[in-house]
């Protein structure tokens, strides 16, 4: 656990393939994140930091 953040809970034994299949929102984000990152680099001349990266997502 990280102080100030909610704990992340996972259920043991759930196959990663099933998790990935059911995580459509995250997949949609991943599908466009590369393009958004490229645009960010073009505008700012550097890769986004952690905060900016979360904002892009």
Jmol script that loads the backbone (N, CA, C; Angstrom):
load data "model"
ATOM      1  N   UNK A   1       0.834  -1.195   0.000  1.00  0.00           N
ATOM      2  CA  UNK A   1       0.000   0.000   0.000  1.00  0.00           C
ATOM      3  C   UNK A   1       0.871   1.248   0.000  1.00  0.00           C
ATOM      4  N   UNK A   2       0.394   2.249  -0.708  1.00  0.00           N
ATOM      5  CA  UNK A   2       1.063   3.545  -0.737  1.00  0.00           C
ATOM      6  C   UNK A   2       0.269   4.509   0.135  1.00  0.00           C
ATOM      7  N   UNK A   3       0.912   5.171   1.103  1.00  0.00           N
ATOM      8  CA  UNK A   3       0.179   6.096   1.960  1.00  0.00           C
ATOM      9  C   UNK A   3      -0.585   7.140   1.136  1.00  0.00           C
ATOM     10  N   UNK A   4      -1.835   7.356   1.482  1.00  0.00           N
ATOM     11  CA  UNK A   4      -2.660   8.339   0.806  1.00  0.00           C
ATOM     12  C   UNK A   4      -3.391   7.829  -0.422  1.00  0.00           C
ATOM     13  N   UNK A   5      -3.102   6.608  -0.834  1.00  0.00           N
ATOM     14  CA  UNK A   5      -3.775   6.028  -1.991  1.00  0.00           C
ATOM     15  C   UNK A   5      -4.592   4.813  -1.568  1.00  0.00           C
ATOM     16  N   UNK A   6      -5.632   4.534  -2.354  1.00  0.00           N
ATOM     17  CA  UNK A   6      -6.450   3.361  -2.060  1.00  0.00           C
ATOM     18  C   UNK A   6      -5.649   2.092  -2.337  1.00  0.00           C
ATOM     19  N   UNK A   7      -5.838   1.070  -1.544  1.00  0.00           N
ATOM     20  CA  UNK A   7      -5.137  -0.190  -1.811  1.00  0.00           C
ATOM     21  C   UNK A   7      -5.690  -0.850  -3.075  1.00  0.00           C
ATOM     22  N   UNK A   8      -4.829  -1.522  -3.798  1.00  0.00           N
ATOM     23  CA  UNK A   8      -5.239  -2.262  -4.987  1.00  0.00           C
ATOM     24  C   UNK A   8      -5.418  -3.715  -4.568  1.00  0.00           C
ATOM     25  N   UNK A   9      -6.605  -4.231  -4.812  1.00  0.00           N
ATOM     26  CA  UNK A   9      -6.900  -5.605  -4.424  1.00  0.00           C
ATOM     27  C   UNK A   9      -6.980  -6.463  -5.688  1.00  0.00           C
ATOM     28  N   UNK A  10      -6.410  -7.636  -5.639  1.00  0.00           N
ATOM     29  CA  UNK A  10      -6.480  -8.584  -6.742  1.00  0.00           C
ATOM     30  C   UNK A  10      -6.944  -9.918  -6.203  1.00  0.00           C
ATOM     31  N   UNK A  11      -7.650 -10.641  -7.034  1.00  0.00           N
ATOM     32  CA  UNK A  11      -8.111 -11.969  -6.661  1.00  0.00           C
ATOM     33  C   UNK A  11      -7.102 -12.977  -7.192  1.00  0.00           C
ATOM     34  N   UNK A  12      -6.545 -13.776  -6.307  1.00  0.00           N
ATOM     35  CA  UNK A  12      -5.558 -14.779  -6.702  1.00  0.00           C
ATOM     36  C   UNK A  12      -6.206 -15.813  -7.609  1.00  0.00           C
ATOM     37  N   UNK A  13      -5.467 -16.230  -8.630  1.00  0.00           N
ATOM     38  CA  UNK A  13      -5.917 -17.301  -9.491  1.00  0.00           C
ATOM     39  C   UNK A  13      -6.696 -16.857 -10.721  1.00  0.00           C
ATOM     40  N   UNK A  14      -6.950 -15.559 -10.893  1.00  0.00           N
ATOM     41  CA  UNK A  14      -7.645 -15.094 -12.094  1.00  0.00           C
ATOM     42  C   UNK A  14      -6.606 -14.958 -13.200  1.00  0.00           C
ATOM     43  N   UNK A  15      -6.837 -15.657 -14.297  1.00  0.00           N
ATOM     44  CA  UNK A  15      -5.900 -15.677 -15.399  1.00  0.00           C
ATOM     45  C   UNK A  15      -5.782 -14.292 -16.038  1.00  0.00           C
ATOM     46  N   UNK A  16      -4.563 -13.881 -16.392  1.00  0.00           N
ATOM     47  CA  UNK A  16      -4.325 -12.565 -16.980  1.00  0.00           C
ATOM     48  C   UNK A  16      -5.085 -12.395 -18.288  1.00  0.00           C
ATOM     49  N   UNK A  17      -5.247 -13.462 -19.051  1.00  0.00           N
ATOM     50  CA  UNK A  17      -5.992 -13.385 -20.316  1.00  0.00           C
ATOM     51  C   UNK A  17      -7.431 -12.957 -20.052  1.00  0.00           C
ATOM     52  N   UNK A  18      -8.047 -13.487 -19.008  1.00  0.00           N
ATOM     53  CA  UNK A  18      -9.407 -13.112 -18.649  1.00  0.00           C
ATOM     54  C   UNK A  18      -9.475 -11.666 -18.179  1.00  0.00           C
ATOM     55  N   UNK A  19      -8.505 -11.242 -17.403  1.00  0.00           N
ATOM     56  CA  UNK A  19      -8.459  -9.858 -16.934  1.00  0.00           C
ATOM     57  C   UNK A  19      -8.345  -8.912 -18.123  1.00  0.00           C
ATOM     58  N   UNK A  20      -7.434  -9.223 -19.054  1.00  0.00           N
ATOM     59  CA  UNK A  20      -7.238  -8.378 -20.234  1.00  0.00           C
ATOM     60  C   UNK A  20      -8.501  -8.331 -21.094  1.00  0.00           C
ATOM     61  N   UNK A  21      -9.149  -9.462 -21.272  1.00  0.00           N
ATOM     62  CA  UNK A  21     -10.362  -9.541 -22.080  1.00  0.00           C
ATOM     63  C   UNK A  21     -11.475  -8.675 -21.495  1.00  0.00           C
ATOM     64  N   UNK A  22     -11.564  -8.631 -20.175  1.00  0.00           N
ATOM     65  CA  UNK A  22     -12.648  -7.890 -19.536  1.00  0.00           C
ATOM     66  C   UNK A  22     -12.317  -6.417 -19.305  1.00  0.00           C
ATOM     67  N   UNK A  23     -11.092  -6.029 -19.566  1.00  0.00           N
ATOM     68  CA  UNK A  23     -10.660  -4.657 -19.300  1.00  0.00           C
ATOM     69  C   UNK A  23     -10.705  -3.834 -20.583  1.00  0.00           C
ATOM     70  N   UNK A  24     -11.886  -3.611 -21.113  1.00  0.00           N
ATOM     71  CA  UNK A  24     -12.006  -2.927 -22.404  1.00  0.00           C
ATOM     72  C   UNK A  24     -11.637  -1.458 -22.313  1.00  0.00           C
ATOM     73  N   UNK A  25     -11.956  -0.795 -21.218  1.00  0.00           N
ATOM     74  CA  UNK A  25     -11.637   0.629 -21.100  1.00  0.00           C
ATOM     75  C   UNK A  25     -10.132   0.847 -21.158  1.00  0.00           C
ATOM     76  N   UNK A  26      -9.394   0.037 -20.437  1.00  0.00           N
ATOM     77  CA  UNK A  26      -7.934   0.176 -20.439  1.00  0.00           C
ATOM     78  C   UNK A  26      -7.383  -0.085 -21.835  1.00  0.00           C
ATOM     79  N   UNK A  27      -7.942  -1.050 -22.534  1.00  0.00           N
ATOM     80  CA  UNK A  27      -7.480  -1.357 -23.881  1.00  0.00           C
ATOM     81  C   UNK A  27      -7.753  -0.185 -24.823  1.00  0.00           C
ATOM     82  N   UNK A  28      -8.897   0.464 -24.657  1.00  0.00           N
ATOM     83  CA  UNK A  28      -9.207   1.630 -25.476  1.00  0.00           C
ATOM     84  C   UNK A  28      -8.185   2.739 -25.226  1.00  0.00           C
ATOM     85  N   UNK A  29      -7.802   2.916 -23.983  1.00  0.00           N
ATOM     86  CA  UNK A  29      -6.790   3.922 -23.639  1.00  0.00           C
ATOM     87  C   UNK A  29      -5.454   3.554 -24.284  1.00  0.00           C
ATOM     88  N   UNK A  30      -5.056   2.307 -24.158  1.00  0.00           N
ATOM     89  CA  UNK A  30      -3.785   1.860 -24.723  1.00  0.00           C
ATOM     90  C   UNK A  30      -3.761   2.045 -26.243  1.00  0.00           C
ATOM     91  N   UNK A  31      -4.915   1.844 -26.884  1.00  0.00           N
ATOM     92  CA  UNK A  31      -4.993   1.960 -28.341  1.00  0.00           C
ATOM     93  C   UNK A  31      -4.657   3.361 -28.836  1.00  0.00           C
ATOM     94  N   UNK A  32      -4.956   4.393 -28.060  1.00  0.00           N
ATOM     95  CA  UNK A  32      -4.702   5.766 -28.517  1.00  0.00           C
ATOM     96  C   UNK A  32      -3.550   6.451 -27.785  1.00  0.00           C
ATOM     97  N   UNK A  33      -3.037   5.842 -26.730  1.00  0.00           N
ATOM     98  CA  UNK A  33      -2.010   6.479 -25.915  1.00  0.00           C
ATOM     99  C   UNK A  33      -0.714   6.733 -26.688  1.00  0.00           C
ATOM    100  N   UNK A  34      -0.350   5.832 -27.563  1.00  0.00           N
ATOM    101  CA  UNK A  34       0.877   6.020 -28.335  1.00  0.00           C
ATOM    102  C   UNK A  34       0.786   7.276 -29.199  1.00  0.00           C
ATOM    103  N   UNK A  35      -0.345   7.482 -29.849  1.00  0.00           N
ATOM    104  CA  UNK A  35      -0.535   8.673 -30.670  1.00  0.00           C
ATOM    105  C   UNK A  35      -0.548   9.943 -29.836  1.00  0.00           C
ATOM    106  N   UNK A  36      -1.186   9.881 -28.684  1.00  0.00           N
ATOM    107  CA  UNK A  36      -1.219  11.045 -27.795  1.00  0.00           C
ATOM    108  C   UNK A  36       0.177  11.385 -27.285  1.00  0.00           C
ATOM    109  N   UNK A  37       0.945  10.357 -26.977  1.00  0.00           N
ATOM    110  CA  UNK A  37       2.315  10.571 -26.506  1.00  0.00           C
ATOM    111  C   UNK A  37       3.158  11.203 -27.613  1.00  0.00           C
ATOM    112  N   UNK A  38       2.992  10.730 -28.840  1.00  0.00           N
ATOM    113  CA  UNK A  38       3.721  11.292 -29.969  1.00  0.00           C
ATOM    114  C   UNK A  38       3.392  12.779 -30.121  1.00  0.00           C
ATOM    115  N   UNK A  39       2.116  13.117 -30.054  1.00  0.00           N
ATOM    116  CA  UNK A  39       1.691  14.511 -30.171  1.00  0.00           C
ATOM    117  C   UNK A  39       2.274  15.353 -29.040  1.00  0.00           C
ATOM    118  N   UNK A  40       2.284  14.801 -27.826  1.00  0.00           N
ATOM    119  CA  UNK A  40       2.857  15.512 -26.670  1.00  0.00           C
ATOM    120  C   UNK A  40       4.326  15.830 -26.923  1.00  0.00           C
ATOM    121  N   UNK A  41       5.076  14.844 -27.413  1.00  0.00           N
ATOM    122  CA  UNK A  41       6.501  15.034 -27.676  1.00  0.00           C
ATOM    123  C   UNK A  41       6.700  16.116 -28.744  1.00  0.00           C
ATOM    124  N   UNK A  42       5.863  16.117 -29.773  1.00  0.00           N
ATOM    125  CA  UNK A  42       5.971  17.124 -30.825  1.00  0.00           C
ATOM    126  C   UNK A  42       5.740  18.530 -30.270  1.00  0.00           C
ATOM    127  N   UNK A  43       4.807  18.648 -29.343  1.00  0.00           N
ATOM    128  CA  UNK A  43       4.470  19.963 -28.786  1.00  0.00           C
ATOM    129  C   UNK A  43       5.433  20.432 -27.699  1.00  0.00           C
ATOM    130  N   UNK A  44       5.989  19.483 -26.920  1.00  0.00           N
ATOM    131  CA  UNK A  44       6.794  19.857 -25.756  1.00  0.00           C
ATOM    132  C   UNK A  44       8.278  19.505 -25.881  1.00  0.00           C
ATOM    133  N   UNK A  45       8.630  18.720 -26.886  1.00  0.00           N
ATOM    134  CA  UNK A  45      10.025  18.366 -27.100  1.00  0.00           C
ATOM    135  C   UNK A  45      10.579  17.351 -26.125  1.00  0.00           C
ATOM    136  N   UNK A  46       9.715  16.674 -25.406  1.00  0.00           N
ATOM    137  CA  UNK A  46      10.161  15.651 -24.437  1.00  0.00           C
ATOM    138  C   UNK A  46       8.993  14.689 -24.158  1.00  0.00           C
ATOM    139  N   UNK A  47       9.345  13.561 -23.580  1.00  0.00           N
ATOM    140  CA  UNK A  47       8.302  12.614 -23.170  1.00  0.00           C
ATOM    141  C   UNK A  47       7.537  13.181 -21.977  1.00  0.00           C
ATOM    142  N   UNK A  48       6.271  12.826 -21.836  1.00  0.00           N
ATOM    143  CA  UNK A  48       5.509  13.314 -20.685  1.00  0.00           C
ATOM    144  C   UNK A  48       6.024  12.699 -19.392  1.00  0.00           C
ATOM    145  N   UNK A  49       5.993  13.490 -18.318  1.00  0.00           N
ATOM    146  CA  UNK A  49       6.329  12.974 -16.996  1.00  0.00           C
ATOM    147  C   UNK A  49       5.179  12.140 -16.469  1.00  0.00           C
ATOM    148  N   UNK A  50       5.299  11.719 -15.228  1.00  0.00           N
ATOM    149  CA  UNK A  50       4.276  10.846 -14.642  1.00  0.00           C
ATOM    150  C   UNK A  50       2.905  11.517 -14.613  1.00  0.00           C
ATOM    151  N   UNK A  51       2.856  12.758 -14.157  1.00  0.00           N
ATOM    152  CA  UNK A  51       1.578  13.469 -14.054  1.00  0.00           C
ATOM    153  C   UNK A  51       0.960  13.692 -15.432  1.00  0.00           C
ATOM    154  N   UNK A  52       1.753  14.134 -16.372  1.00  0.00           N
ATOM    155  CA  UNK A  52       1.251  14.354 -17.733  1.00  0.00           C
ATOM    156  C   UNK A  52       0.831  13.040 -18.380  1.00  0.00           C
ATOM    157  N   UNK A  53       1.582  11.975 -18.116  1.00  0.00           N
ATOM    158  CA  UNK A  53       1.230  10.668 -18.652  1.00  0.00           C
ATOM    159  C   UNK A  53      -0.108  10.182 -18.161  1.00  0.00           C
ATOM    160  N   UNK A  54      -0.386  10.412 -16.879  1.00  0.00           N
ATOM    161  CA  UNK A  54      -1.703  10.053 -16.330  1.00  0.00           C
ATOM    162  C   UNK A  54      -2.784  10.912 -16.974  1.00  0.00           C
ATOM    163  N   UNK A  55      -2.476  12.175 -17.214  1.00  0.00           N
ATOM    164  CA  UNK A  55      -3.436  13.058 -17.868  1.00  0.00           C
ATOM    165  C   UNK A  55      -3.763  12.615 -19.277  1.00  0.00           C
ATOM    166  N   UNK A  56      -2.744  12.139 -19.994  1.00  0.00           N
ATOM    167  CA  UNK A  56      -2.986  11.645 -21.342  1.00  0.00           C
ATOM    168  C   UNK A  56      -3.901  10.425 -21.315  1.00  0.00           C
ATOM    169  N   UNK A  57      -3.687   9.573 -20.324  1.00  0.00           N
ATOM    170  CA  UNK A  57      -4.537   8.374 -20.190  1.00  0.00           C
ATOM    171  C   UNK A  57      -5.955   8.749 -19.866  1.00  0.00           C
TER     172      UNK A  57
END
end "model"
wireframe off; spacefill off
backbone 0.3
color backbone group
